């Protein structure tokens, strides 16, 4: 029997396991293949919805689902965290266990999480919309009581998940206080370590005029060094000090702890993979997808989705002995809401620079459609839509 182990029940892990379970259903029924998904979490959250919770007051429970409702039939779910991976000897070990669980194929999809230890004082001073839905709701509770003052948002450190989200927070705050009728009493300041408002020049050119038109101040080349919660001050590595009344910075992110110091990760713990087929270093039977890789592209859900389908396709091909070899093109397509029911998209590949796309209501509607099909897509539905939508950018045979 061929054993497939998948670590992480986030978007990447669920999509990969669903694809494998659906297309290898005969092999699973004949006990020729087994698929096991490892993760202690019992709930999955729609992470792009954190912005809606934080800045529009969406109930956190509305963006949560039980993992057992999302796992495809044919997938064995083990509610334990993995603490060791031995690629050479093909086994993993879960926390508190001395049992080696062997595998023939491995997919690591453990994501990334906030790393507050990098910046002294940030955890005590900050509220973020990247940790979980419940913590995101604390931001809405806070802004609901704001009548005036300075709000500082932006990028607190690198790397971080969902590149457009810090900009979206500035736009959504502007919309919130405009609709409330007190925008002239609230100062919104956006800080970023990059030399422009958005790292991709084409997108920066699109949104910079919006910042100016809506009186959102932007401070570039601002690398947050420390935060003083008592004085309500942020100090940058460049020596600049910034006062605030409310702080909603996107914190830097880290990889899963068990990956750090391994032979197959870099010095920060991000898994080293081939950027085209996602195999780990010299191991053709082991892969990593999504936020946990060291690929220099955005850490966003669409990458995990497309990478998961590429990896799943190649595992299926190897099991069945076909000569198909699918490649990931580096495709990114992140939506960026600009407020007032408009949005742009950050679209590019390894070989094509990010496009310049003006905000529109149609883009906003497309963003909402993708939100509606999110949960079904985790179970392997709508793959035809992704193939049609991404066309040659989806993956190459």
N, C-alpha and C positions, 0 to 999 in steps of 0.2 A: 504493500500500500504506500502511495506517495502522500506524505504529510506536509500540509501547508500551514505555517504558523504566521499569524498577523498580530503585531503588537500595536495596540491603540484603537479605540472604538470611536474616534472622531470621524470627520467627514471622509478622509482618505481611507482609513481602515474599513469603514462600513461600505464605501463604494467598491473597494477592491474585493472584499469578501463577497459582496452581493454578485458582482460580475462572475467571479469564480464559481460560486454556488449555482448560479443559473446555467452557465455554459458547461459545467462539469457535472450536471445533475445525474447523468447516466453512470458516470464513473463513481460518483458518491453512492448511488444506489447499489452498485455492484461491489462496493467496499474496495474500490481500487484507489480512491482518493479520500482524504479527510481534510477538513478546513477548521482550524481552531483560532478563535479571536480572543486575545488576552487584554483585559483592562478592568481595573477595580471600579471604575465609574459605572453607576447604574442609570445615569441620566445623560442625555446629549442635549446641547443647547445650540440654537441657531445664532451663531456668533455675530453675523452682520446685524442681527436684531438688537444687539447691545446699544447701538446708537438710538434706536427707537425707544428703548426703555429709559435711557439716560436723558434724552432731550425732548421726548414727546409723551413720556409717562406711560408707555405700554406696560401692562402687567407682566412681570417676569415669568409667571407661569405659562404665558401664552407662547413663549419661545423655547419651551422645554418638552422633551419626550423621553419616555423610558427606553433604554437601550434594547430591552427585550422585544419592544414593538418595532424596532428598526432592523434587527438582525434577520437576514434572509434564512428561510428553511434550508437545512443542509450545512449550516455553520454552527459549530460547537462553541458556546460562549463560556469562557472561564473568567470569573470575576476576581482576578488577582493581578497585581502589578508585577511586571517582569523586573528583576534586579540584576540579571546577568545574561549576556549573550555570548556564546562561544561559537564563532563562525567556522573555525577550523575543524572542530569536533561536532558541529551541527547539533547543538542543544541550547536550550534556554532554561533558566531557573527563575521561579517566582519568589516574591518576598517571603521570608520565613520558612522556606522549604529547602530541603537538601535533595529533592528529586530532580533529576535531569530529564527534560522533556525534549525528545529529539525531533528534528524536522528535516525535510528534504528541500523545502523552499521557505524562505523567510521574507516578510515584508515589515519594515519598521515604519510606523506612522504615528509617532508619539507627540507631534506638534511642538508648540513652544508656549511658555508661560511667563508672566511678568517677573522681572528680576529686580526687586527694589534694593537689594544689597549693594548694587553698583553706585547708588547716589545717596549719600548720607542725608537724612532728614526728609527724603521724598515720601516715604511710606506714611510718616506721621502727618504730613501736610496735604497730601494729594488724595483726590478721588478719581478713579479711572473707570473706563468702560471697556476694559480688555480682560479683566479677571473672571467675572461671571455675571449672570443676569441680575442677581440680587445686589451685588455691589454697584452695578450700573444704576440701579434704581435710587441709590443714595444721592446721585448727582441730581436727579429730578426733584427729589425732596429738598435739596439745597437751593436749586434755582427757583423753585416755586416761592421761596421766601425772600428772594433778592429784589430790592427796590432800587438799588444804585450800587456803584462800586466798580472795581476793575477785576475782570476775569482773565486769567492767563491760561491758554490752551496751547497745544502743539506737541512737538516731539521731545520727550524727555531724555531719550537715549536710543542707541542703535545696538542690534537690529530690533525691529518690532513688527507685529503682525498687521496686515491690512493697511498698506501704504496710504490710501486716500483718507482713512478714518480721522486723523487729526484735523485735516482741512474740513472734513464734513462737520466735525464738532463746532468749528468756528461759524460755518454757514448756518447750522441748525440753531445755534445760540442766537445769531442775528435774527433769524426768522422768529424764534420764540419771543424775544423781547420786543420785536417790532409789532407782532400781533398783540402783545400785552400792552402796547402803548407807552413803554418806558425805555425804548432803545436809546434815546438821547441821554439817559441817566446811567447807562451801563457801558463801560469801556471794555472792548474785547481786544485782546492782544494775542497774536499767534507767534510762537517762537519755533525755530528750526535750526538744526546744526548745518543744514545745507546752505549753499550760497544763493539759493532762490527759494521761492515759496513752495514749489514742488520739485522733487529731484529731477524729473524729466522736463527738459526745457519746453517741449511742446505744450505740456499741460500747464506749466507755470505761466506761459504766455496767455493761456485761456483764462485762468482764474485770477491772475494779478489784477486785471481791471475790475473784477467783481469785488475784491478786497477794497480797492480804492473807492468804488462807488458806494459801498456799504460802510465805509469808515471803520474797517477792521484793520488795526495796526499790525504790521508784520515786522519781526526782527529776525533777520537771517544770520548765519554763522554764529549761532548762539548754542554752545555746547554746555548743557546743564552740568554743573560740578557738584554743588551742594544746595540744600534748601534749609532755611531757618524757619521752622513752624511758628516760633514765638514772635519773631520780627516780621514774619510773612515776607521774606525776601528770598529770591533765587540768585545765586551767584554762578556765573559762567566760567568756563576754563579761560575765556578771553579776558576775564577780569571785570566784566560788566555785572552790575547789580540791578535787579528788577523787583519792584514792589508788586504785591498782589493782594486782593481781598479773597479771591476764590481761585483754587488751582485744580485744573483738570488735565494734567499732562499724560500723554501716552508713555508708559514706562518702557525701559529697555526690556528685551525678552531673553530667556535662556532656554536651553534644551533640557530634556529629561536627565535627571541626575546620573542614572546608570550608564549613560553614554559617554560621560566625561572620562578622559584618561584611557579610553579604549584604543585599540590599534586601528580601528576603522573610522575614528572621528578626528577632527582637527583640535587645536589647543583649547577651543571654546566649547567643544562637545558636539558640534554639528557634524552629521555623518557625511563622510566623503563618498560621493557617488559620481558615476559617469553621467554627464548632463543630458545625454540623449536617451539611454535605455535605463537609467537609474540603478544599475547594479552597483553594489558596494565594493569599492577598491578592486581587488582581484578575485572576488567571489561571484561567480556567474549565477549562483542559486540564491543570492541574498540581495535584497533591494531596500531602498529607503525612499519615501515620498513625502511631499508636503513640507510643512514648516521645519521639519527636523533635519533637512539636508543642508549641505554647504553651497548649493548652487546659488550664484549671485543674481537671483531674480526675486521678485516680491514674494513675501510669505502671505499667501492668500488662498482662499478656498478653491478657486477655480484651478489653481496649479495642482492642488492635491487631487482634485477630481480627474483632471486630464492625465496626470501621472499615474494615478491608480488604474485607469483603464489601459494605459500603455503596459504597465507592469503585469496586470492581470492577463492581458492578451498574450504577452510573451511567455508567461508561465503555462497558460493553456496550450500554446503552440509547442512548448518543450515537452509537456506531458504527452501530447498526441503525436509528437514527432514530425510536425510540419516544419517547413523552412521559412515561415513568416517571421519577420523581425520588425517590430513596431518601434518607432522613435518619437520622443517628445520634442516638439519644436521650440519649447520655451515660451509657449503662448501664455499671455496674461490678458485678462479682460475684466478689470476691476471697475465697478461702478463708483462714481463719486457724486453724491448728492450735493447740489449747490444751493439748496433751499427753495421754498416756494414752488415745489413740484417740478423742479428741473434737475437734470443730472447730465454728467458727461461720463465717458468711459476711458480708462487707461488701457490701451490696446497695443500690443507689440509682441515680437518673438525674438529669438536669439539673433536672427538675421535682419529683422525689420525694426527700426526705431519706433518709439511710441508715437502714435498718430495724434494729430491735432483735431480734437472733436469738440465742437461747441456744445454747451449745455442746451437741452431741449426737453419738452414735456414727453416726447416720444421715448427718449432715453430713460426718463424717469419711469414711464410705464413698463418698459422692458425690464428695468430693475425690479419692479414690483411683481412682474410675471415670474421672474427667476426665484423670487422669495416664495411664491405660491407653490412652485414645484419642488422646492428644496427637499422636503422630507421624503417625497416619493423618489427623488433622484438618488438618495442614499440607498434605497432598496433596489437600485439597478434599473428603475423605470426612466424613460425619457432619454436613453442613450442615443436613440435615433435623432433626437432634437439637437443634441450636442454635435453629432456627426454632421448634421445639415448646417448648423450654425457656424461651426468652425471650419468646415470644408477641408481644404488642403492644410490648414494650420492645425488641425486637430491632432493627427499623428500620421507619420509617413510609413508606408509599407516598404 
